[in-house]
């Protein structure tokens, strides 16, 4: 299965980083992550939206400036979290 990412299968020598698993699941998904308010929110936290996409989503889902700022802060905090491995947090 080299080069193929199946989200329920171990990869990279058994490394278990939940952040990387989420990013991989989203990135290799065929879903349109901007299709619904909830999916756009999840993508915004994990991957973040560029300014143009954020403006489009804000208009579609009626997110005000405070809401988009909050989503950006959540993404920044998520991105700043250290990698999680089996040794961390056990």
PDB file as gemmi writes it, atoms N, CA and C in Angstrom:
CRYST1    1.000    1.000    1.000  90.00  90.00  90.00 P 1                      
ATOM      1  N   UNK A   1       0.817  -1.202   0.000  1.00  0.00           N  
ATOM      2  CA  UNK A   1       0.000   0.000   0.000  1.00  0.00           C  
ATOM      3  C   UNK A   1       0.857   1.261   0.000  1.00  0.00           C  
ATOM      4  N   UNK A   2       2.040   1.152  -0.424  1.00  0.00           N  
ATOM      5  CA  UNK A   2       2.943   2.288  -0.436  1.00  0.00           C  
ATOM      6  C   UNK A   2       2.340   3.453  -1.219  1.00  0.00           C  
ATOM      7  N   UNK A   3       2.358   4.624  -0.619  1.00  0.00           N  
ATOM      8  CA  UNK A   3       1.861   5.819  -1.275  1.00  0.00           C  
ATOM      9  C   UNK A   3       0.361   6.017  -1.178  1.00  0.00           C  
ATOM     10  N   UNK A   4      -0.357   5.050  -0.659  1.00  0.00           N  
ATOM     11  CA  UNK A   4      -1.810   5.156  -0.529  1.00  0.00           C  
ATOM     12  C   UNK A   4      -2.147   5.381   0.937  1.00  0.00           C  
ATOM     13  N   UNK A   5      -2.942   6.391   1.200  1.00  0.00           N  
ATOM     14  CA  UNK A   5      -3.322   6.683   2.573  1.00  0.00           C  
ATOM     15  C   UNK A   5      -4.739   6.208   2.827  1.00  0.00           C  
ATOM     16  N   UNK A   6      -4.873   5.224   3.682  1.00  0.00           N  
ATOM     17  CA  UNK A   6      -6.176   4.795   4.164  1.00  0.00           C  
ATOM     18  C   UNK A   6      -6.218   5.214   5.622  1.00  0.00           C  
ATOM     19  N   UNK A   7      -7.154   6.053   5.946  1.00  0.00           N  
ATOM     20  CA  UNK A   7      -7.146   6.700   7.256  1.00  0.00           C  
ATOM     21  C   UNK A   7      -7.278   5.749   8.417  1.00  0.00           C  
ATOM     22  N   UNK A   8      -7.794   4.557   8.175  1.00  0.00           N  
ATOM     23  CA  UNK A   8      -7.946   3.601   9.263  1.00  0.00           C  
ATOM     24  C   UNK A   8      -6.761   2.639   9.342  1.00  0.00           C  
ATOM     25  N   UNK A   9      -5.756   2.855   8.512  1.00  0.00           N  
ATOM     26  CA  UNK A   9      -4.584   1.989   8.508  1.00  0.00           C  
ATOM     27  C   UNK A   9      -3.373   2.736   9.065  1.00  0.00           C  
ATOM     28  N   UNK A  10      -2.485   2.031   9.772  1.00  0.00           N  
ATOM     29  CA  UNK A  10      -1.267   2.682  10.262  1.00  0.00           C  
ATOM     30  C   UNK A  10      -0.386   3.129   9.094  1.00  0.00           C  
ATOM     31  N   UNK A  11       0.369   4.161   9.320  1.00  0.00           N  
ATOM     32  CA  UNK A  11       1.299   4.629   8.305  1.00  0.00           C  
ATOM     33  C   UNK A  11       2.522   5.207   8.989  1.00  0.00           C  
ATOM     34  N   UNK A  12       3.529   5.472   8.208  1.00  0.00           N  
ATOM     35  CA  UNK A  12       4.806   5.999   8.695  1.00  0.00           C  
ATOM     36  C   UNK A  12       5.318   5.222   9.900  1.00  0.00           C  
ATOM     37  N   UNK A  13       5.610   3.985   9.682  1.00  0.00           N  
ATOM     38  CA  UNK A  13       6.205   3.145  10.720  1.00  0.00           C  
ATOM     39  C   UNK A  13       5.376   3.105  11.999  1.00  0.00           C  
ATOM     40  N   UNK A  14       4.070   3.141  11.872  1.00  0.00           N  
ATOM     41  CA  UNK A  14       3.193   3.015  13.027  1.00  0.00           C  
ATOM     42  C   UNK A  14       3.026   4.276  13.849  1.00  0.00           C  
ATOM     43  N   UNK A  15       3.539   5.411  13.359  1.00  0.00           N  
ATOM     44  CA  UNK A  15       3.385   6.668  14.104  1.00  0.00           C  
ATOM     45  C   UNK A  15       1.904   6.956  14.295  1.00  0.00           C  
ATOM     46  N   UNK A  16       1.546   7.414  15.484  1.00  0.00           N  
ATOM     47  CA  UNK A  16       0.145   7.692  15.788  1.00  0.00           C  
ATOM     48  C   UNK A  16      -0.024   9.126  16.264  1.00  0.00           C  
ATOM     49  N   UNK A  17      -0.096  10.041  15.329  1.00  0.00           N  
ATOM     50  CA  UNK A  17      -0.309  11.441  15.633  1.00  0.00           C  
ATOM     51  C   UNK A  17      -1.726  11.803  15.199  1.00  0.00           C  
ATOM     52  N   UNK A  18      -2.620  12.070  16.148  1.00  0.00           N  
ATOM     53  CA  UNK A  18      -4.004  12.350  15.771  1.00  0.00           C  
ATOM     54  C   UNK A  18      -4.145  13.577  14.874  1.00  0.00           C  
ATOM     55  N   UNK A  19      -3.262  14.562  15.053  1.00  0.00           N  
ATOM     56  CA  UNK A  19      -3.334  15.756  14.208  1.00  0.00           C  
ATOM     57  C   UNK A  19      -3.017  15.400  12.754  1.00  0.00           C  
ATOM     58  N   UNK A  20      -1.977  14.610  12.560  1.00  0.00           N  
ATOM     59  CA  UNK A  20      -1.610  14.191  11.208  1.00  0.00           C  
ATOM     60  C   UNK A  20      -2.694  13.304  10.598  1.00  0.00           C  
ATOM     61  N   UNK A  21      -3.291  12.447  11.412  1.00  0.00           N  
ATOM     62  CA  UNK A  21      -4.364  11.593  10.914  1.00  0.00           C  
ATOM     63  C   UNK A  21      -5.560  12.424  10.452  1.00  0.00           C  
ATOM     64  N   UNK A  22      -5.913  13.452  11.213  1.00  0.00           N  
ATOM     65  CA  UNK A  22      -7.003  14.346  10.801  1.00  0.00           C  
ATOM     66  C   UNK A  22      -6.659  15.065   9.503  1.00  0.00           C  
ATOM     67  N   UNK A  23      -5.451  15.606   9.431  1.00  0.00           N  
ATOM     68  CA  UNK A  23      -5.048  16.333   8.225  1.00  0.00           C  
ATOM     69  C   UNK A  23      -5.082  15.420   7.004  1.00  0.00           C  
ATOM     70  N   UNK A  24      -4.603  14.202   7.163  1.00  0.00           N  
ATOM     71  CA  UNK A  24      -4.598  13.248   6.062  1.00  0.00           C  
ATOM     72  C   UNK A  24      -6.017  12.876   5.660  1.00  0.00           C  
ATOM     73  N   UNK A  25      -6.871  12.641   6.644  1.00  0.00           N  
ATOM     74  CA  UNK A  25      -8.263  12.288   6.354  1.00  0.00           C  
ATOM     75  C   UNK A  25      -8.948  13.388   5.554  1.00  0.00           C  
ATOM     76  N   UNK A  26      -8.730  14.624   5.931  1.00  0.00           N  
ATOM     77  CA  UNK A  26      -9.347  15.737   5.229  1.00  0.00           C  
ATOM     78  C   UNK A  26      -8.740  15.926   3.847  1.00  0.00           C  
ATOM     79  N   UNK A  27      -7.428  15.924   3.771  1.00  0.00           N  
ATOM     80  CA  UNK A  27      -6.751  16.214   2.516  1.00  0.00           C  
ATOM     81  C   UNK A  27      -7.043  15.184   1.431  1.00  0.00           C  
ATOM     82  N   UNK A  28      -7.179  13.925   1.809  1.00  0.00           N  
ATOM     83  CA  UNK A  28      -7.393  12.875   0.821  1.00  0.00           C  
ATOM     84  C   UNK A  28      -8.860  12.479   0.679  1.00  0.00           C  
ATOM     85  N   UNK A  29      -9.735  13.215   1.313  1.00  0.00           N  
ATOM     86  CA  UNK A  29     -11.162  12.958   1.211  1.00  0.00           C  
ATOM     87  C   UNK A  29     -11.701  13.531  -0.101  1.00  0.00           C  
ATOM     88  N   UNK A  30     -12.713  12.894  -0.632  1.00  0.00           N  
ATOM     89  CA  UNK A  30     -13.372  13.412  -1.832  1.00  0.00           C  
ATOM     90  C   UNK A  30     -14.485  14.400  -1.467  1.00  0.00           C  
ATOM     91  N   UNK A  31     -14.696  14.599  -0.181  1.00  0.00           N  
ATOM     92  CA  UNK A  31     -15.755  15.503   0.265  1.00  0.00           C  
ATOM     93  C   UNK A  31     -15.430  16.952  -0.078  1.00  0.00           C  
ATOM     94  N   UNK A  32     -16.464  17.735  -0.292  1.00  0.00           N  
ATOM     95  CA  UNK A  32     -16.337  19.182  -0.457  1.00  0.00           C  
ATOM     96  C   UNK A  32     -16.437  19.780   0.934  1.00  0.00           C  
ATOM     97  N   UNK A  33     -15.320  20.193   1.484  1.00  0.00           N  
ATOM     98  CA  UNK A  33     -15.286  20.650   2.872  1.00  0.00           C  
ATOM     99  C   UNK A  33     -15.887  22.038   3.064  1.00  0.00           C  
ATOM    100  N   UNK A  34     -16.291  22.652   1.997  1.00  0.00           N  
ATOM    101  CA  UNK A  34     -16.992  23.924   2.109  1.00  0.00           C  
ATOM    102  C   UNK A  34     -18.480  23.783   1.855  1.00  0.00           C  
ATOM    103  N   UNK A  35     -18.961  22.552   1.724  1.00  0.00           N  
ATOM    104  CA  UNK A  35     -20.359  22.322   1.348  1.00  0.00           C  
ATOM    105  C   UNK A  35     -21.350  22.641   2.457  1.00  0.00           C  
ATOM    106  N   UNK A  36     -20.964  22.387   3.687  1.00  0.00           N  
ATOM    107  CA  UNK A  36     -21.873  22.664   4.802  1.00  0.00           C  
ATOM    108  C   UNK A  36     -21.147  23.476   5.860  1.00  0.00           C  
ATOM    109  N   UNK A  37     -21.918  24.130   6.674  1.00  0.00           N  
ATOM    110  CA  UNK A  37     -21.378  24.949   7.755  1.00  0.00           C  
ATOM    111  C   UNK A  37     -20.476  24.121   8.662  1.00  0.00           C  
ATOM    112  N   UNK A  38     -20.912  22.932   9.070  1.00  0.00           N  
ATOM    113  CA  UNK A  38     -20.127  22.095   9.986  1.00  0.00           C  
ATOM    114  C   UNK A  38     -18.828  21.607   9.338  1.00  0.00           C  
ATOM    115  N   UNK A  39     -18.920  21.184   8.074  1.00  0.00           N  
ATOM    116  CA  UNK A  39     -17.713  20.704   7.400  1.00  0.00           C  
ATOM    117  C   UNK A  39     -16.723  21.839   7.188  1.00  0.00           C  
ATOM    118  N   UNK A  40     -17.209  23.007   6.846  1.00  0.00           N  
ATOM    119  CA  UNK A  40     -16.331  24.164   6.648  1.00  0.00           C  
ATOM    120  C   UNK A  40     -15.654  24.552   7.960  1.00  0.00           C  
ATOM    121  N   UNK A  41     -16.367  24.410   9.051  1.00  0.00           N  
ATOM    122  CA  UNK A  41     -15.808  24.739  10.366  1.00  0.00           C  
ATOM    123  C   UNK A  41     -14.671  23.779  10.712  1.00  0.00           C  
ATOM    124  N   UNK A  42     -14.893  22.485  10.470  1.00  0.00           N  
ATOM    125  CA  UNK A  42     -13.862  21.483  10.753  1.00  0.00           C  
ATOM    126  C   UNK A  42     -12.623  21.748   9.905  1.00  0.00           C  
ATOM    127  N   UNK A  43     -12.806  21.957   8.601  1.00  0.00           N  
ATOM    128  CA  UNK A  43     -11.665  22.233   7.721  1.00  0.00           C  
ATOM    129  C   UNK A  43     -10.951  23.497   8.182  1.00  0.00           C  
ATOM    130  N   UNK A  44     -11.705  24.491   8.566  1.00  0.00           N  
ATOM    131  CA  UNK A  44     -11.110  25.747   9.010  1.00  0.00           C  
ATOM    132  C   UNK A  44     -10.218  25.565  10.227  1.00  0.00           C  
ATOM    133  N   UNK A  45     -10.609  24.715  11.133  1.00  0.00           N  
ATOM    134  CA  UNK A  45      -9.778  24.465  12.317  1.00  0.00           C  
ATOM    135  C   UNK A  45      -8.544  23.662  11.944  1.00  0.00           C  
ATOM    136  N   UNK A  46      -8.721  22.598  11.206  1.00  0.00           N  
ATOM    137  CA  UNK A  46      -7.610  21.689  10.927  1.00  0.00           C  
ATOM    138  C   UNK A  46      -6.667  22.239   9.854  1.00  0.00           C  
ATOM    139  N   UNK A  47      -7.204  22.716   8.741  1.00  0.00           N  
ATOM    140  CA  UNK A  47      -6.372  23.150   7.618  1.00  0.00           C  
ATOM    141  C   UNK A  47      -6.336  24.664   7.436  1.00  0.00           C  
ATOM    142  N   UNK A  48      -7.400  25.322   7.817  1.00  0.00           N  
ATOM    143  CA  UNK A  48      -7.490  26.768   7.609  1.00  0.00           C  
ATOM    144  C   UNK A  48      -7.972  27.101   6.208  1.00  0.00           C  
ATOM    145  N   UNK A  49      -8.597  28.259   6.075  1.00  0.00           N  
ATOM    146  CA  UNK A  49      -9.078  28.754   4.793  1.00  0.00           C  
ATOM    147  C   UNK A  49      -8.274  29.985   4.405  1.00  0.00           C  
ATOM    148  N   UNK A  50      -8.000  30.151   3.104  1.00  0.00           N  
ATOM    149  CA  UNK A  50      -7.354  31.395   2.684  1.00  0.00           C  
ATOM    150  C   UNK A  50      -8.385  32.521   2.742  1.00  0.00           C  
ATOM    151  N   UNK A  51      -7.930  33.744   2.587  1.00  0.00           N  
ATOM    152  CA  UNK A  51      -8.813  34.902   2.757  1.00  0.00           C  
ATOM    153  C   UNK A  51     -10.008  34.888   1.802  1.00  0.00           C  
ATOM    154  N   UNK A  52      -9.760  34.530   0.554  1.00  0.00           N  
ATOM    155  CA  UNK A  52     -10.840  34.520  -0.437  1.00  0.00           C  
ATOM    156  C   UNK A  52     -11.895  33.470  -0.091  1.00  0.00           C  
ATOM    157  N   UNK A  53     -11.447  32.269   0.228  1.00  0.00           N  
ATOM    158  CA  UNK A  53     -12.392  31.207   0.590  1.00  0.00           C  
ATOM    159  C   UNK A  53     -13.143  31.565   1.866  1.00  0.00           C  
ATOM    160  N   UNK A  54     -12.436  32.138   2.836  1.00  0.00           N  
ATOM    161  CA  UNK A  54     -13.096  32.517   4.091  1.00  0.00           C  
ATOM    162  C   UNK A  54     -14.191  33.547   3.835  1.00  0.00           C  
ATOM    163  N   UNK A  55     -13.919  34.511   2.953  1.00  0.00           N  
ATOM    164  CA  UNK A  55     -14.924  35.528   2.637  1.00  0.00           C  
ATOM    165  C   UNK A  55     -16.155  34.887   1.989  1.00  0.00           C  
ATOM    166  N   UNK A  56     -15.937  33.933   1.081  1.00  0.00           N  
ATOM    167  CA  UNK A  56     -17.054  33.243   0.428  1.00  0.00           C  
ATOM    168  C   UNK A  56     -17.867  32.445   1.436  1.00  0.00           C  
ATOM    169  N   UNK A  57     -17.177  31.723   2.311  1.00  0.00           N  
ATOM    170  CA  UNK A  57     -17.873  30.925   3.314  1.00  0.00           C  
ATOM    171  C   UNK A  57     -18.620  31.807   4.306  1.00  0.00           C  
ATOM    172  N   UNK A  58     -17.998  32.904   4.695  1.00  0.00           N  
ATOM    173  CA  UNK A  58     -18.646  33.829   5.629  1.00  0.00           C  
ATOM    174  C   UNK A  58     -19.946  34.362   5.038  1.00  0.00           C  
ATOM    175  N   UNK A  59     -19.920  34.679   3.751  1.00  0.00           N  
ATOM    176  CA  UNK A  59     -21.142  35.165   3.105  1.00  0.00           C  
ATOM    177  C   UNK A  59     -22.193  34.059   3.039  1.00  0.00           C  
ATOM    178  N   UNK A  60     -21.770  32.855   2.651  1.00  0.00           N  
ATOM    179  CA  UNK A  60     -22.713  31.746   2.502  1.00  0.00           C  
ATOM    180  C   UNK A  60     -23.341  31.329   3.825  1.00  0.00           C  
ATOM    181  N   UNK A  61     -22.517  31.276   4.884  1.00  0.00           N  
ATOM    182  CA  UNK A  61     -23.011  30.778   6.171  1.00  0.00           C  
ATOM    183  C   UNK A  61     -23.341  31.890   7.164  1.00  0.00           C  
ATOM    184  N   UNK A  62     -23.269  33.118   6.696  1.00  0.00           N  
ATOM    185  CA  UNK A  62     -23.587  34.299   7.510  1.00  0.00           C  
ATOM    186  C   UNK A  62     -22.712  34.391   8.756  1.00  0.00           C  
ATOM    187  N   UNK A  63     -21.419  34.118   8.561  1.00  0.00           N  
ATOM    188  CA  UNK A  63     -20.467  34.287   9.656  1.00  0.00           C  
ATOM    189  C   UNK A  63     -20.048  35.747   9.691  1.00  0.00           C  
ATOM    190  N   UNK A  64     -20.122  36.354  10.854  1.00  0.00           N  
ATOM    191  CA  UNK A  64     -19.677  37.742  10.973  1.00  0.00           C  
ATOM    192  C   UNK A  64     -18.167  37.768  11.223  1.00  0.00           C  
ATOM    193  N   UNK A  65     -17.619  38.976  11.333  1.00  0.00           N  
ATOM    194  CA  UNK A  65     -16.167  39.128  11.507  1.00  0.00           C  
ATOM    195  C   UNK A  65     -15.675  38.445  12.777  1.00  0.00           C  
ATOM    196  N   UNK A  66     -16.470  38.496  13.833  1.00  0.00           N  
ATOM    197  CA  UNK A  66     -16.071  37.847  15.089  1.00  0.00           C  
ATOM    198  C   UNK A  66     -16.001  36.324  14.921  1.00  0.00           C  
ATOM    199  N   UNK A  67     -16.915  35.780  14.151  1.00  0.00           N  
ATOM    200  CA  UNK A  67     -16.936  34.333  13.930  1.00  0.00           C  
ATOM    201  C   UNK A  67     -15.748  33.891  13.089  1.00  0.00           C  
ATOM    202  N   UNK A  68     -15.455  34.619  12.011  1.00  0.00           N  
ATOM    203  CA  UNK A  68     -14.304  34.243  11.182  1.00  0.00           C  
ATOM    204  C   UNK A  68     -12.997  34.450  11.938  1.00  0.00           C  
ATOM    205  N   UNK A  69     -12.938  35.472  12.770  1.00  0.00           N  
ATOM    206  CA  UNK A  69     -11.739  35.682  13.590  1.00  0.00           C  
ATOM    207  C   UNK A  69     -11.566  34.529  14.580  1.00  0.00           C  
ATOM    208  N   UNK A  70     -12.657  34.077  15.150  1.00  0.00           N  
ATOM    209  CA  UNK A  70     -12.598  32.934  16.077  1.00  0.00           C  
ATOM    210  C   UNK A  70     -12.113  31.678  15.356  1.00  0.00           C  
ATOM    211  N   UNK A  71     -12.649  31.429  14.159  1.00  0.00           N  
ATOM    212  CA  UNK A  71     -12.214  30.263  13.396  1.00  0.00           C  
ATOM    213  C   UNK A  71     -10.722  30.353  13.080  1.00  0.00           C  
ATOM    214  N   UNK A  72     -10.250  31.514  12.701  1.00  0.00           N  
ATOM    215  CA  UNK A  72      -8.814  31.688  12.443  1.00  0.00           C  
ATOM    216  C   UNK A  72      -7.986  31.441  13.702  1.00  0.00           C  
ATOM    217  N   UNK A  73      -8.467  31.917  14.841  1.00  0.00           N  
ATOM    218  CA  UNK A  73      -7.738  31.678  16.106  1.00  0.00           C  
ATOM    219  C   UNK A  73      -7.707  30.191  16.447  1.00  0.00           C  
ATOM    220  N   UNK A  74      -8.829  29.515  16.247  1.00  0.00           N  
ATOM    221  CA  UNK A  74      -8.870  28.074  16.512  1.00  0.00           C  
ATOM    222  C   UNK A  74      -7.883  27.334  15.614  1.00  0.00           C  
ATOM    223  N   UNK A  75      -7.804  27.737  14.337  1.00  0.00           N  
ATOM    224  CA  UNK A  75      -6.838  27.117  13.429  1.00  0.00           C  
ATOM    225  C   UNK A  75      -5.408  27.373  13.899  1.00  0.00           C  
ATOM    226  N   UNK A  76      -5.119  28.586  14.287  1.00  0.00           N  
ATOM    227  CA  UNK A  76      -3.771  28.915  14.773  1.00  0.00           C  
ATOM    228  C   UNK A  76      -3.417  28.087  16.004  1.00  0.00           C  
ATOM    229  N   UNK A  77      -4.358  27.947  16.905  1.00  0.00           N  
ATOM    230  CA  UNK A  77      -4.101  27.147  18.114  1.00  0.00           C  
ATOM    231  C   UNK A  77      -3.928  25.675  17.772  1.00  0.00           C  
ATOM    232  N   UNK A  78      -4.748  25.158  16.844  1.00  0.00           N  
ATOM    233  CA  UNK A  78      -4.618  23.762  16.428  1.00  0.00           C  
ATOM    234  C   UNK A  78      -3.259  23.534  15.774  1.00  0.00           C  
ATOM    235  N   UNK A  79      -2.876  24.445  14.879  1.00  0.00           N  
ATOM    236  CA  UNK A  79      -1.601  24.316  14.168  1.00  0.00           C  
ATOM    237  C   UNK A  79      -0.407  24.397  15.122  1.00  0.00           C  
ATOM    238  N   UNK A  80      -0.570  25.097  16.235  1.00  0.00           N  
ATOM    239  CA  UNK A  80       0.525  25.268  17.186  1.00  0.00           C  
ATOM    240  C   UNK A  80       0.666  24.107  18.165  1.00  0.00           C  
ATOM    241  N   UNK A  81      -0.312  23.217  18.205  1.00  0.00           N  
ATOM    242  CA  UNK A  81      -0.221  22.080  19.111  1.00  0.00           C  
ATOM    243  C   UNK A  81       0.968  21.205  18.737  1.00  0.00           C  
ATOM    244  N   UNK A  82       1.694  20.701  19.725  1.00  0.00           N  
ATOM    245  CA  UNK A  82       2.819  19.828  19.392  1.00  0.00           C  
ATOM    246  C   UNK A  82       2.315  18.491  18.849  1.00  0.00           C  
ATOM    247  N   UNK A  83       3.138  17.837  18.039  1.00  0.00           N  
ATOM    248  CA  UNK A  83       2.751  16.501  17.558  1.00  0.00           C  
ATOM    249  C   UNK A  83       2.462  15.584  18.726  1.00  0.00           C  
ATOM    250  N   UNK A  84       1.496  14.731  18.554  1.00  0.00           N  
ATOM    251  CA  UNK A  84       1.125  13.783  19.594  1.00  0.00           C  
ATOM    252  C   UNK A  84       1.593  12.392  19.185  1.00  0.00           C  
ATOM    253  N   UNK A  85       2.317  11.747  20.021  1.00  0.00           N  
ATOM    254  CA  UNK A  85       2.780  10.390  19.771  1.00  0.00           C  
ATOM    255  C   UNK A  85       2.371   9.534  20.960  1.00  0.00           C  
ATOM    256  N   UNK A  86       2.469   8.221  20.844  1.00  0.00           N  
ATOM    257  CA  UNK A  86       2.068   7.379  21.968  1.00  0.00           C  
ATOM    258  C   UNK A  86       2.787   7.709  23.276  1.00  0.00           C  
ATOM    259  N   UNK A  87       3.986   8.273  23.189  1.00  0.00           N  
ATOM    260  CA  UNK A  87       4.728   8.610  24.415  1.00  0.00           C  
ATOM    261  C   UNK A  87       4.211   9.883  25.077  1.00  0.00           C  
ATOM    262  N   UNK A  88       3.553  10.742  24.299  1.00  0.00           N  
ATOM    263  CA  UNK A  88       3.082  12.019  24.816  1.00  0.00           C  
ATOM    264  C   UNK A  88       1.677  11.829  25.375  1.00  0.00           C  
ATOM    265  N   UNK A  89       1.450  12.304  26.572  1.00  0.00           N  
ATOM    266  CA  UNK A  89       0.107  12.310  27.143  1.00  0.00           C  
ATOM    267  C   UNK A  89      -0.364  10.987  27.699  1.00  0.00           C  
ATOM    268  N   UNK A  90       0.524  10.039  27.836  1.00  0.00           N  
ATOM    269  CA  UNK A  90       0.107   8.766  28.421  1.00  0.00           C  
ATOM    270  C   UNK A  90       0.525   8.687  29.855  1.00  0.00           C  
TER     271      UNK A  90                                                      
END                                                                             
